[in-house]
Amino acid sequence: MAVYVDNMKAPFRNMVMCHMLADTDEELHAMAALIGMHRRWHQHPGTHKSHYDINLEMRALAVYHGALEITMKEAGRIVWTRRKQGA
């Protein structure tokens, strides 16, 4: 089981954002809490698209705490696999 952060760099207001996803929502929320994210920022709860949008500072914290760095393409494959599995 793992938490992942992708390499997307999307501008949003005065930040640069990427995605954080995980094999389970429990892992995702645990990492989010550890790096200071609020649960209300969780996007697409209960679906195959479950993730948080995080800025690069939060991304660095997540990596420090064990999140695996992946590409956007790899993130897409994870979401696609979840969709096929009915998650």
PyMOL Python script that loads the backbone (N, CA, C, O; Angstrom):
from pymol import cmd

cmd.read_pdbstr("""\
ATOM      1  N   MET A   1       0.839  -1.175   0.000  1.00  0.00           N
ATOM      2  CA  MET A   1       0.000   0.000   0.000  1.00  0.00           C
ATOM      3  C   MET A   1       0.884   1.237   0.000  1.00  0.00           C
ATOM      4  O   MET A   1       1.972   1.247   0.576  1.00  0.00           O
ATOM      5  N   ALA A   2       0.381   2.300  -0.672  1.00  0.00           N
ATOM      6  CA  ALA A   2       1.229   3.480  -0.804  1.00  0.00           C
ATOM      7  C   ALA A   2       0.410   4.740  -1.058  1.00  0.00           C
ATOM      8  O   ALA A   2      -0.757   4.697  -1.448  1.00  0.00           O
ATOM      9  N   VAL A   3       1.078   5.858  -0.817  1.00  0.00           N
ATOM     10  CA  VAL A   3       0.573   7.187  -1.168  1.00  0.00           C
ATOM     11  C   VAL A   3       1.460   7.691  -2.295  1.00  0.00           C
ATOM     12  O   VAL A   3       2.670   7.460  -2.293  1.00  0.00           O
ATOM     13  N   TYR A   4       0.855   8.380  -3.258  1.00  0.00           N
ATOM     14  CA  TYR A   4       1.577   8.853  -4.436  1.00  0.00           C
ATOM     15  C   TYR A   4       1.360  10.352  -4.636  1.00  0.00           C
ATOM     16  O   TYR A   4       0.303  10.885  -4.298  1.00  0.00           O
ATOM     17  N   VAL A   5       2.367  11.024  -5.187  1.00  0.00           N
ATOM     18  CA  VAL A   5       2.225  12.406  -5.640  1.00  0.00           C
ATOM     19  C   VAL A   5       2.716  12.465  -7.080  1.00  0.00           C
ATOM     20  O   VAL A   5       3.786  11.952  -7.407  1.00  0.00           O
ATOM     21  N   ASP A   6       1.920  13.099  -7.932  1.00  0.00           N
ATOM     22  CA  ASP A   6       2.321  13.154  -9.339  1.00  0.00           C
ATOM     23  C   ASP A   6       3.157  14.394  -9.630  1.00  0.00           C
ATOM     24  O   ASP A   6       3.381  15.228  -8.752  1.00  0.00           O
ATOM     25  N   ASN A   7       3.606  14.502 -10.855  1.00  0.00           N
ATOM     26  CA  ASN A   7       4.495  15.595 -11.247  1.00  0.00           C
ATOM     27  C   ASN A   7       3.775  16.710 -12.010  1.00  0.00           C
ATOM     28  O   ASN A   7       4.416  17.517 -12.684  1.00  0.00           O
ATOM     29  N   MET A   8       2.452  16.754 -11.906  1.00  0.00           N
ATOM     30  CA  MET A   8       1.712  17.832 -12.540  1.00  0.00           C
ATOM     31  C   MET A   8       2.148  19.162 -11.912  1.00  0.00           C
ATOM     32  O   MET A   8       2.439  19.219 -10.717  1.00  0.00           O
ATOM     33  N   LYS A   9       2.191  20.199 -12.694  1.00  0.00           N
ATOM     34  CA  LYS A   9       2.527  21.536 -12.184  1.00  0.00           C
ATOM     35  C   LYS A   9       1.535  22.532 -12.760  1.00  0.00           C
ATOM     36  O   LYS A   9       1.842  23.282 -13.687  1.00  0.00           O
ATOM     37  N   ALA A  10       0.331  22.521 -12.181  1.00  0.00           N
ATOM     38  CA  ALA A  10      -0.744  23.388 -12.660  1.00  0.00           C
ATOM     39  C   ALA A  10      -0.804  24.655 -11.816  1.00  0.00           C
ATOM     40  O   ALA A  10      -0.890  24.582 -10.590  1.00  0.00           O
ATOM     41  N   PRO A  11      -0.759  25.813 -12.463  1.00  0.00           N
ATOM     42  CA  PRO A  11      -0.875  27.055 -11.703  1.00  0.00           C
ATOM     43  C   PRO A  11      -2.290  27.217 -11.143  1.00  0.00           C
ATOM     44  O   PRO A  11      -3.277  26.958 -11.832  1.00  0.00           O
ATOM     45  N   PHE A  12      -2.371  27.646  -9.893  1.00  0.00           N
ATOM     46  CA  PHE A  12      -3.653  27.925  -9.247  1.00  0.00           C
ATOM     47  C   PHE A  12      -3.427  29.066  -8.273  1.00  0.00           C
ATOM     48  O   PHE A  12      -2.720  28.917  -7.277  1.00  0.00           O
ATOM     49  N   ARG A  13      -4.029  30.198  -8.566  1.00  0.00           N
ATOM     50  CA  ARG A  13      -3.801  31.422  -7.796  1.00  0.00           C
ATOM     51  C   ARG A  13      -2.307  31.687  -7.734  1.00  0.00           C
ATOM     52  O   ARG A  13      -1.673  31.808  -8.782  1.00  0.00           O
ATOM     53  N   ASN A  14      -1.725  31.780  -6.558  1.00  0.00           N
ATOM     54  CA  ASN A  14      -0.281  32.037  -6.469  1.00  0.00           C
ATOM     55  C   ASN A  14       0.504  30.774  -6.136  1.00  0.00           C
ATOM     56  O   ASN A  14       1.610  30.846  -5.599  1.00  0.00           O
ATOM     57  N   MET A  15      -0.073  29.614  -6.458  1.00  0.00           N
ATOM     58  CA  MET A  15       0.566  28.332  -6.140  1.00  0.00           C
ATOM     59  C   MET A  15       0.741  27.499  -7.403  1.00  0.00           C
ATOM     60  O   MET A  15       0.207  27.822  -8.464  1.00  0.00           O
ATOM     61  N   VAL A  16       1.496  26.432  -7.262  1.00  0.00           N
ATOM     62  CA  VAL A  16       1.623  25.404  -8.291  1.00  0.00           C
ATOM     63  C   VAL A  16       1.122  24.116  -7.649  1.00  0.00           C
ATOM     64  O   VAL A  16       1.545  23.754  -6.551  1.00  0.00           O
ATOM     65  N   MET A  17       0.215  23.428  -8.343  1.00  0.00           N
ATOM     66  CA  MET A  17      -0.484  22.286  -7.743  1.00  0.00           C
ATOM     67  C   MET A  17      -0.163  20.970  -8.456  1.00  0.00           C
ATOM     68  O   MET A  17       0.204  20.938  -9.631  1.00  0.00           O
ATOM     69  N   CYS A  18      -0.320  19.885  -7.687  1.00  0.00           N
ATOM     70  CA  CYS A  18      -0.237  18.532  -8.225  1.00  0.00           C
ATOM     71  C   CYS A  18      -1.281  17.685  -7.497  1.00  0.00           C
ATOM     72  O   CYS A  18      -2.062  18.210  -6.704  1.00  0.00           O
ATOM     73  N   HIS A  19      -1.297  16.386  -7.762  1.00  0.00           N
ATOM     74  CA  HIS A  19      -2.264  15.478  -7.139  1.00  0.00           C
ATOM     75  C   HIS A  19      -1.588  14.570  -6.130  1.00  0.00           C
ATOM     76  O   HIS A  19      -0.440  14.163  -6.307  1.00  0.00           O
ATOM     77  N   MET A  20      -2.320  14.257  -5.067  1.00  0.00           N
ATOM     78  CA  MET A  20      -1.902  13.222  -4.122  1.00  0.00           C
ATOM     79  C   MET A  20      -3.012  12.178  -4.080  1.00  0.00           C
ATOM     80  O   MET A  20      -4.172  12.506  -3.827  1.00  0.00           O
ATOM     81  N   LEU A  21      -2.657  10.936  -4.325  1.00  0.00           N
ATOM     82  CA  LEU A  21      -3.609   9.837  -4.280  1.00  0.00           C
ATOM     83  C   LEU A  21      -2.961   8.665  -3.553  1.00  0.00           C
ATOM     84  O   LEU A  21      -1.764   8.691  -3.268  1.00  0.00           O
ATOM     85  N   ALA A  22      -3.738   7.657  -3.261  1.00  0.00           N
ATOM     86  CA  ALA A  22      -3.224   6.522  -2.497  1.00  0.00           C
ATOM     87  C   ALA A  22      -3.982   5.260  -2.865  1.00  0.00           C
ATOM     88  O   ALA A  22      -5.025   5.303  -3.517  1.00  0.00           O
ATOM     89  N   ASP A  23      -3.435   4.143  -2.431  1.00  0.00           N
ATOM     90  CA  ASP A  23      -4.094   2.865  -2.693  1.00  0.00           C
ATOM     91  C   ASP A  23      -5.412   2.747  -1.935  1.00  0.00           C
ATOM     92  O   ASP A  23      -6.335   2.074  -2.394  1.00  0.00           O
ATOM     93  N   THR A  24      -5.503   3.404  -0.769  1.00  0.00           N
ATOM     94  CA  THR A  24      -6.755   3.400  -0.003  1.00  0.00           C
ATOM     95  C   THR A  24      -7.036   4.811   0.489  1.00  0.00           C
ATOM     96  O   THR A  24      -6.117   5.611   0.664  1.00  0.00           O
ATOM     97  N   ASP A  25      -8.309   5.111   0.711  1.00  0.00           N
ATOM     98  CA  ASP A  25      -8.656   6.421   1.256  1.00  0.00           C
ATOM     99  C   ASP A  25      -8.106   6.585   2.674  1.00  0.00           C
ATOM    100  O   ASP A  25      -7.788   7.703   3.080  1.00  0.00           O
ATOM    101  N   GLU A  26      -7.990   5.503   3.425  1.00  0.00           N
ATOM    102  CA  GLU A  26      -7.440   5.592   4.774  1.00  0.00           C
ATOM    103  C   GLU A  26      -6.000   6.103   4.728  1.00  0.00           C
ATOM    104  O   GLU A  26      -5.621   6.976   5.508  1.00  0.00           O
ATOM    105  N   GLU A  27      -5.200   5.556   3.809  1.00  0.00           N
ATOM    106  CA  GLU A  27      -3.819   6.021   3.644  1.00  0.00           C
ATOM    107  C   GLU A  27      -3.783   7.471   3.155  1.00  0.00           C
ATOM    108  O   GLU A  27      -2.969   8.273   3.611  1.00  0.00           O
ATOM    109  N   LEU A  28      -4.664   7.785   2.237  1.00  0.00           N
ATOM    110  CA  LEU A  28      -4.728   9.129   1.685  1.00  0.00           C
ATOM    111  C   LEU A  28      -5.031  10.148   2.779  1.00  0.00           C
ATOM    112  O   LEU A  28      -4.357  11.174   2.876  1.00  0.00           O
ATOM    113  N   HIS A  29      -6.037   9.872   3.598  1.00  0.00           N
ATOM    114  CA  HIS A  29      -6.419  10.803   4.659  1.00  0.00           C
ATOM    115  C   HIS A  29      -5.358  10.891   5.752  1.00  0.00           C
ATOM    116  O   HIS A  29      -5.131  11.961   6.317  1.00  0.00           O
ATOM    117  N   ALA A  30      -4.717   9.777   6.046  1.00  0.00           N
ATOM    118  CA  ALA A  30      -3.650   9.797   7.054  1.00  0.00           C
ATOM    119  C   ALA A  30      -2.508  10.705   6.603  1.00  0.00           C
ATOM    120  O   ALA A  30      -2.001  11.502   7.392  1.00  0.00           O
ATOM    121  N   MET A  31      -2.102  10.587   5.339  1.00  0.00           N
ATOM    122  CA  MET A  31      -1.032  11.441   4.830  1.00  0.00           C
ATOM    123  C   MET A  31      -1.497  12.890   4.778  1.00  0.00           C
ATOM    124  O   MET A  31      -0.743  13.797   5.130  1.00  0.00           O
ATOM    125  N   ALA A  32      -2.726  13.113   4.344  1.00  0.00           N
ATOM    126  CA  ALA A  32      -3.253  14.472   4.282  1.00  0.00           C
ATOM    127  C   ALA A  32      -3.211  15.129   5.663  1.00  0.00           C
ATOM    128  O   ALA A  32      -2.805  16.284   5.789  1.00  0.00           O
ATOM    129  N   ALA A  33      -3.623  14.404   6.685  1.00  0.00           N
ATOM    130  CA  ALA A  33      -3.596  14.949   8.045  1.00  0.00           C
ATOM    131  C   ALA A  33      -2.158  15.222   8.485  1.00  0.00           C
ATOM    132  O   ALA A  33      -1.878  16.244   9.111  1.00  0.00           O
ATOM    133  N   LEU A  34      -1.258  14.313   8.156  1.00  0.00           N
ATOM    134  CA  LEU A  34       0.144  14.449   8.547  1.00  0.00           C
ATOM    135  C   LEU A  34       0.786  15.705   7.958  1.00  0.00           C
ATOM    136  O   LEU A  34       1.625  16.335   8.601  1.00  0.00           O
ATOM    137  N   ILE A  35       0.393  16.066   6.737  1.00  0.00           N
ATOM    138  CA  ILE A  35       1.015  17.230   6.087  1.00  0.00           C
ATOM    139  C   ILE A  35       0.177  18.503   6.246  1.00  0.00           C
ATOM    140  O   ILE A  35       0.511  19.543   5.678  1.00  0.00           O
ATOM    141  N   GLY A  36      -0.906  18.421   7.016  1.00  0.00           N
ATOM    142  CA  GLY A  36      -1.677  19.619   7.336  1.00  0.00           C
ATOM    143  C   GLY A  36      -2.831  19.948   6.414  1.00  0.00           C
ATOM    144  O   GLY A  36      -3.285  21.091   6.376  1.00  0.00           O
ATOM    145  N   MET A  37      -3.311  18.969   5.672  1.00  0.00           N
ATOM    146  CA  MET A  37      -4.460  19.190   4.780  1.00  0.00           C
ATOM    147  C   MET A  37      -5.756  19.001   5.573  1.00  0.00           C
ATOM    148  O   MET A  37      -5.808  18.206   6.511  1.00  0.00           O
ATOM    149  N   HIS A  38      -6.787  19.731   5.190  1.00  0.00           N
ATOM    150  CA  HIS A  38      -8.106  19.573   5.795  1.00  0.00           C
ATOM    151  C   HIS A  38      -8.902  18.531   5.009  1.00  0.00           C
ATOM    152  O   HIS A  38      -8.805  18.471   3.783  1.00  0.00           O
ATOM    153  N   ARG A  39      -9.672  17.729   5.697  1.00  0.00           N
ATOM    154  CA  ARG A  39     -10.473  16.681   5.044  1.00  0.00           C
ATOM    155  C   ARG A  39     -11.439  17.277   4.025  1.00  0.00           C
ATOM    156  O   ARG A  39     -11.768  16.626   3.034  1.00  0.00           O
ATOM    157  N   ARG A  40     -11.891  18.489   4.253  1.00  0.00           N
ATOM    158  CA  ARG A  40     -12.853  19.106   3.321  1.00  0.00           C
ATOM    159  C   ARG A  40     -12.239  19.362   1.946  1.00  0.00           C
ATOM    160  O   ARG A  40     -12.965  19.621   0.986  1.00  0.00           O
ATOM    161  N   TRP A  41     -10.914  19.292   1.839  1.00  0.00           N
ATOM    162  CA  TRP A  41     -10.231  19.482   0.557  1.00  0.00           C
ATOM    163  C   TRP A  41     -10.155  18.191  -0.264  1.00  0.00           C
ATOM    164  O   TRP A  41      -9.666  18.199  -1.394  1.00  0.00           O
ATOM    165  N   HIS A  42     -10.635  17.096   0.301  1.00  0.00           N
ATOM    166  CA  HIS A  42     -10.651  15.810  -0.408  1.00  0.00           C
ATOM    167  C   HIS A  42     -11.580  15.927  -1.614  1.00  0.00           C
ATOM    168  O   HIS A  42     -12.718  16.380  -1.490  1.00  0.00           O
ATOM    169  N   GLN A  43     -11.092  15.520  -2.765  1.00  0.00           N
ATOM    170  CA  GLN A  43     -11.886  15.618  -3.983  1.00  0.00           C
ATOM    171  C   GLN A  43     -12.356  14.242  -4.441  1.00  0.00           C
ATOM    172  O   GLN A  43     -11.607  13.267  -4.381  1.00  0.00           O
ATOM    173  N   HIS A  44     -13.571  14.174  -4.885  1.00  0.00           N
ATOM    174  CA  HIS A  44     -14.211  12.959  -5.403  1.00  0.00           C
ATOM    175  C   HIS A  44     -14.214  11.816  -4.385  1.00  0.00           C
ATOM    176  O   HIS A  44     -13.837  10.692  -4.718  1.00  0.00           O
ATOM    177  N   PRO A  45     -14.639  12.095  -3.136  1.00  0.00           N
ATOM    178  CA  PRO A  45     -14.651  11.028  -2.127  1.00  0.00           C
ATOM    179  C   PRO A  45     -15.538   9.857  -2.547  1.00  0.00           C
ATOM    180  O   PRO A  45     -16.603  10.036  -3.136  1.00  0.00           O
ATOM    181  N   GLY A  46     -15.069   8.670  -2.228  1.00  0.00           N
ATOM    182  CA  GLY A  46     -15.844   7.463  -2.503  1.00  0.00           C
ATOM    183  C   GLY A  46     -15.869   7.045  -3.957  1.00  0.00           C
ATOM    184  O   GLY A  46     -16.659   6.178  -4.332  1.00  0.00           O
ATOM    185  N   THR A  47     -15.017   7.645  -4.794  1.00  0.00           N
ATOM    186  CA  THR A  47     -14.985   7.282  -6.211  1.00  0.00           C
ATOM    187  C   THR A  47     -13.571   6.882  -6.616  1.00  0.00           C
ATOM    188  O   THR A  47     -12.629   7.005  -5.833  1.00  0.00           O
ATOM    189  N   HIS A  48     -13.439   6.408  -7.835  1.00  0.00           N
ATOM    190  CA  HIS A  48     -12.130   6.031  -8.357  1.00  0.00           C
ATOM    191  C   HIS A  48     -11.221   7.244  -8.542  1.00  0.00           C
ATOM    192  O   HIS A  48     -10.013   7.089  -8.720  1.00  0.00           O
ATOM    193  N   LYS A  49     -11.792   8.453  -8.501  1.00  0.00           N
ATOM    194  CA  LYS A  49     -11.022   9.688  -8.682  1.00  0.00           C
ATOM    195  C   LYS A  49     -10.566  10.313  -7.356  1.00  0.00           C
ATOM    196  O   LYS A  49     -10.040  11.426  -7.360  1.00  0.00           O
ATOM    197  N   SER A  50     -10.750   9.640  -6.250  1.00  0.00           N
ATOM    198  CA  SER A  50     -10.419  10.164  -4.928  1.00  0.00           C
ATOM    199  C   SER A  50      -8.973  10.670  -4.868  1.00  0.00           C
ATOM    200  O   SER A  50      -8.035   9.927  -5.160  1.00  0.00           O
ATOM    201  N   HIS A  51      -8.802  11.956  -4.482  1.00  0.00           N
ATOM    202  CA  HIS A  51      -7.468  12.541  -4.389  1.00  0.00           C
ATOM    203  C   HIS A  51      -7.530  13.884  -3.674  1.00  0.00           C
ATOM    204  O   HIS A  51      -8.610  14.399  -3.381  1.00  0.00           O
ATOM    205  N   TYR A  52      -6.370  14.434  -3.402  1.00  0.00           N
ATOM    206  CA  TYR A  52      -6.236  15.815  -2.949  1.00  0.00           C
ATOM    207  C   TYR A  52      -5.400  16.555  -3.982  1.00  0.00           C
ATOM    208  O   TYR A  52      -4.450  15.997  -4.530  1.00  0.00           O
ATOM    209  N   ASP A  53      -5.746  17.801  -4.248  1.00  0.00           N
ATOM    210  CA  ASP A  53      -4.861  18.703  -4.976  1.00  0.00           C
ATOM    211  C   ASP A  53      -3.976  19.345  -3.915  1.00  0.00           C
ATOM    212  O   ASP A  53      -4.475  19.889  -2.929  1.00  0.00           O
ATOM    213  N   ILE A  54      -2.674  19.281  -4.116  1.00  0.00           N
ATOM    214  CA  ILE A  54      -1.748  19.829  -3.130  1.00  0.00           C
ATOM    215  C   ILE A  54      -0.733  20.741  -3.810  1.00  0.00           C
ATOM    216  O   ILE A  54      -0.406  20.557  -4.983  1.00  0.00           O
ATOM    217  N   ASN A  55      -0.241  21.718  -3.067  1.00  0.00           N
ATOM    218  CA  ASN A  55       0.776  22.601  -3.631  1.00  0.00           C
ATOM    219  C   ASN A  55       2.159  21.947  -3.486  1.00  0.00           C
ATOM    220  O   ASN A  55       2.300  20.909  -2.839  1.00  0.00           O
ATOM    221  N   LEU A  56       3.146  22.553  -4.082  1.00  0.00           N
ATOM    222  CA  LEU A  56       4.475  21.936  -4.102  1.00  0.00           C
ATOM    223  C   LEU A  56       5.100  21.831  -2.717  1.00  0.00           C
ATOM    224  O   LEU A  56       5.885  20.916  -2.468  1.00  0.00           O
ATOM    225  N   GLU A  57       4.770  22.741  -1.817  1.00  0.00           N
ATOM    226  CA  GLU A  57       5.271  22.645  -0.436  1.00  0.00           C
ATOM    227  C   GLU A  57       4.697  21.405   0.251  1.00  0.00           C
ATOM    228  O   GLU A  57       5.423  20.665   0.914  1.00  0.00           O
ATOM    229  N   MET A  58       3.394  21.185   0.089  1.00  0.00           N
ATOM    230  CA  MET A  58       2.756  19.994   0.669  1.00  0.00           C
ATOM    231  C   MET A  58       3.282  18.730  -0.008  1.00  0.00           C
ATOM    232  O   MET A  58       3.439  17.694   0.638  1.00  0.00           O
ATOM    233  N   ARG A  59       3.550  18.820  -1.305  1.00  0.00           N
ATOM    234  CA  ARG A  59       4.119  17.675  -2.031  1.00  0.00           C
ATOM    235  C   ARG A  59       5.455  17.281  -1.422  1.00  0.00           C
ATOM    236  O   ARG A  59       5.710  16.099  -1.187  1.00  0.00           O
ATOM    237  N   ALA A  60       6.307  18.264  -1.166  1.00  0.00           N
ATOM    238  CA  ALA A  60       7.617  17.982  -0.565  1.00  0.00           C
ATOM    239  C   ALA A  60       7.454  17.341   0.811  1.00  0.00           C
ATOM    240  O   ALA A  60       8.201  16.424   1.153  1.00  0.00           O
ATOM    241  N   LEU A  61       6.496  17.805   1.600  1.00  0.00           N
ATOM    242  CA  LEU A  61       6.237  17.192   2.907  1.00  0.00           C
ATOM    243  C   LEU A  61       5.766  15.755   2.756  1.00  0.00           C
ATOM    244  O   LEU A  61       6.200  14.873   3.497  1.00  0.00           O
ATOM    245  N   ALA A  62       4.880  15.521   1.798  1.00  0.00           N
ATOM    246  CA  ALA A  62       4.379  14.162   1.578  1.00  0.00           C
ATOM    247  C   ALA A  62       5.519  13.226   1.185  1.00  0.00           C
ATOM    248  O   ALA A  62       5.604  12.105   1.685  1.00  0.00           O
ATOM    249  N   VAL A  63       6.388  13.682   0.297  1.00  0.00           N
ATOM    250  CA  VAL A  63       7.538  12.863  -0.111  1.00  0.00           C
ATOM    251  C   VAL A  63       8.443  12.605   1.096  1.00  0.00           C
ATOM    252  O   VAL A  63       8.929  11.490   1.284  1.00  0.00           O
ATOM    253  N   TYR A  64       8.664  13.624   1.902  1.00  0.00           N
ATOM    254  CA  TYR A  64       9.475  13.467   3.122  1.00  0.00           C
ATOM    255  C   TYR A  64       8.892  12.379   4.021  1.00  0.00           C
ATOM    256  O   TYR A  64       9.629  11.626   4.656  1.00  0.00           O
ATOM    257  N   HIS A  65       7.563  12.307   4.066  1.00  0.00           N
ATOM    258  CA  HIS A  65       6.888  11.333   4.925  1.00  0.00           C
ATOM    259  C   HIS A  65       6.588  10.011   4.219  1.00  0.00           C
ATOM    260  O   HIS A  65       5.836   9.188   4.739  1.00  0.00           O
ATOM    261  N   GLY A  66       7.173   9.805   3.033  1.00  0.00           N
ATOM    262  CA  GLY A  66       7.085   8.498   2.409  1.00  0.00           C
ATOM    263  C   GLY A  66       6.260   8.375   1.146  1.00  0.00           C
ATOM    264  O   GLY A  66       6.191   7.287   0.575  1.00  0.00           O
ATOM    265  N   ALA A  67       5.632   9.444   0.685  1.00  0.00           N
ATOM    266  CA  ALA A  67       4.860   9.361  -0.558  1.00  0.00           C
ATOM    267  C   ALA A  67       5.810   9.085  -1.726  1.00  0.00           C
ATOM    268  O   ALA A  67       6.942   9.569  -1.753  1.00  0.00           O
ATOM    269  N   LEU A  68       5.336   8.318  -2.666  1.00  0.00           N
ATOM    270  CA  LEU A  68       6.128   7.965  -3.841  1.00  0.00           C
ATOM    271  C   LEU A  68       5.860   8.949  -4.966  1.00  0.00           C
ATOM    272  O   LEU A  68       4.710   9.293  -5.238  1.00  0.00           O
ATOM    273  N   GLU A  69       6.920   9.401  -5.620  1.00  0.00           N
ATOM    274  CA  GLU A  69       6.789  10.326  -6.732  1.00  0.00           C
ATOM    275  C   GLU A  69       6.501   9.540  -8.011  1.00  0.00           C
ATOM    276  O   GLU A  69       7.215   8.596  -8.351  1.00  0.00           O
ATOM    277  N   ILE A  70       5.439   9.950  -8.714  1.00  0.00           N
ATOM    278  CA  ILE A  70       5.046   9.292  -9.955  1.00  0.00           C
ATOM    279  C   ILE A  70       4.765  10.362 -11.010  1.00  0.00           C
ATOM    280  O   ILE A  70       4.665  11.550 -10.703  1.00  0.00           O
ATOM    281  N   THR A  71       4.642   9.914 -12.248  1.00  0.00           N
ATOM    282  CA  THR A  71       4.287  10.835 -13.322  1.00  0.00           C
ATOM    283  C   THR A  71       2.769  10.994 -13.394  1.00  0.00           C
ATOM    284  O   THR A  71       2.018  10.215 -12.807  1.00  0.00           O
ATOM    285  N   MET A  72       2.341  12.014 -14.122  1.00  0.00           N
ATOM    286  CA  MET A  72       0.901  12.183 -14.354  1.00  0.00           C
ATOM    287  C   MET A  72       0.334  10.978 -15.093  1.00  0.00           C
ATOM    288  O   MET A  72      -0.797  10.566 -14.839  1.00  0.00           O
ATOM    289  N   LYS A  73       1.110  10.422 -15.996  1.00  0.00           N
ATOM    290  CA  LYS A  73       0.661   9.246 -16.747  1.00  0.00           C
ATOM    291  C   LYS A  73       0.439   8.063 -15.805  1.00  0.00           C
ATOM    292  O   LYS A  73      -0.546   7.336 -15.936  1.00  0.00           O
ATOM    293  N   GLU A  74       1.353   7.877 -14.860  1.00  0.00           N
ATOM    294  CA  GLU A  74       1.185   6.796 -13.884  1.00  0.00           C
ATOM    295  C   GLU A  74      -0.036   7.046 -13.003  1.00  0.00           C
ATOM    296  O   GLU A  74      -0.762   6.108 -12.674  1.00  0.00           O
ATOM    297  N   ALA A  75      -0.269   8.290 -12.620  1.00  0.00           N
ATOM    298  CA  ALA A  75      -1.459   8.625 -11.832  1.00  0.00           C
ATOM    299  C   ALA A  75      -2.721   8.287 -12.625  1.00  0.00           C
ATOM    300  O   ALA A  75      -3.682   7.749 -12.076  1.00  0.00           O
ATOM    301  N   GLY A  76      -2.708   8.607 -13.908  1.00  0.00           N
ATOM    302  CA  GLY A  76      -3.842   8.276 -14.765  1.00  0.00           C
ATOM    303  C   GLY A  76      -4.102   6.786 -14.835  1.00  0.00           C
ATOM    304  O   GLY A  76      -5.252   6.347 -14.844  1.00  0.00           O
ATOM    305  N   ARG A  77      -3.027   6.007 -14.884  1.00  0.00           N
ATOM    306  CA  ARG A  77      -3.186   4.544 -14.905  1.00  0.00           C
ATOM    307  C   ARG A  77      -3.794   4.031 -13.607  1.00  0.00           C
ATOM    308  O   ARG A  77      -4.620   3.119 -13.625  1.00  0.00           O
ATOM    309  N   ILE A  78      -3.388   4.614 -12.478  1.00  0.00           N
ATOM    310  CA  ILE A  78      -3.958   4.208 -11.185  1.00  0.00           C
ATOM    311  C   ILE A  78      -5.455   4.486 -11.177  1.00  0.00           C
ATOM    312  O   ILE A  78      -6.240   3.622 -10.785  1.00  0.00           O
ATOM    313  N   VAL A  79      -5.862   5.679 -11.604  1.00  0.00           N
ATOM    314  CA  VAL A  79      -7.277   6.046 -11.630  1.00  0.00           C
ATOM    315  C   VAL A  79      -8.038   5.159 -12.609  1.00  0.00           C
ATOM    316  O   VAL A  79      -9.143   4.714 -12.301  1.00  0.00           O
ATOM    317  N   TRP A  80      -7.468   4.896 -13.780  1.00  0.00           N
ATOM    318  CA  TRP A  80      -8.115   4.037 -14.776  1.00  0.00           C
ATOM    319  C   TRP A  80      -8.304   2.617 -14.237  1.00  0.00           C
ATOM    320  O   TRP A  80      -9.356   2.009 -14.433  1.00  0.00           O
ATOM    321  N   THR A  81      -7.279   2.094 -13.558  1.00  0.00           N
ATOM    322  CA  THR A  81      -7.378   0.744 -12.977  1.00  0.00           C
ATOM    323  C   THR A  81      -8.472   0.693 -11.917  1.00  0.00           C
ATOM    324  O   THR A  81      -9.237  -0.270 -11.864  1.00  0.00           O
ATOM    325  N   ARG A  82      -8.552   1.711 -11.080  1.00  0.00           N
ATOM    326  CA  ARG A  82      -9.615   1.778 -10.063  1.00  0.00           C
ATOM    327  C   ARG A  82     -10.992   1.773 -10.732  1.00  0.00           C
ATOM    328  O   ARG A  82     -11.912   1.093 -10.279  1.00  0.00           O
ATOM    329  N   ARG A  83     -11.116   2.531 -11.800  1.00  0.00           N
ATOM    330  CA  ARG A  83     -12.400   2.631 -12.505  1.00  0.00           C
ATOM    331  C   ARG A  83     -12.811   1.258 -13.021  1.00  0.00           C
ATOM    332  O   ARG A  83     -13.964   0.851 -12.879  1.00  0.00           O
ATOM    333  N   LYS A  84     -11.861   0.550 -13.620  1.00  0.00           N
ATOM    334  CA  LYS A  84     -12.153  -0.787 -14.154  1.00  0.00           C
ATOM    335  C   LYS A  84     -12.539  -1.754 -13.045  1.00  0.00           C
ATOM    336  O   LYS A  84     -13.348  -2.658 -13.253  1.00  0.00           O
ATOM    337  N   GLN A  85     -11.953  -1.560 -11.855  1.00  0.00           N
ATOM    338  CA  GLN A  85     -12.231  -2.451 -10.725  1.00  0.00           C
ATOM    339  C   GLN A  85     -13.506  -2.056  -9.981  1.00  0.00           C
ATOM    340  O   GLN A  85     -13.925  -2.739  -9.047  1.00  0.00           O
ATOM    341  N   GLY A  86     -14.114  -0.957 -10.402  1.00  0.00           N
ATOM    342  CA  GLY A  86     -15.360  -0.525  -9.793  1.00  0.00           C
ATOM    343  C   GLY A  86     -15.167   0.209  -8.487  1.00  0.00           C
ATOM    344  O   GLY A  86     -16.097   0.301  -7.686  1.00  0.00           O
ATOM    345  N   ALA A  87     -13.975   0.734  -8.258  1.00  0.00           N
ATOM    346  CA  ALA A  87     -13.706   1.436  -6.999  1.00  0.00           C
ATOM    347  C   ALA A  87     -14.338   2.813  -7.000  1.00  0.00           C
ATOM    348  O   ALA A  87     -14.216   3.549  -6.021  1.00  0.00           O
TER     349      ALA A  87
END
""", "prot")
cmd.dss("prot")
cmd.show_as("cartoon", "prot")
cmd.util.cbc("prot")
cmd.orient("prot")
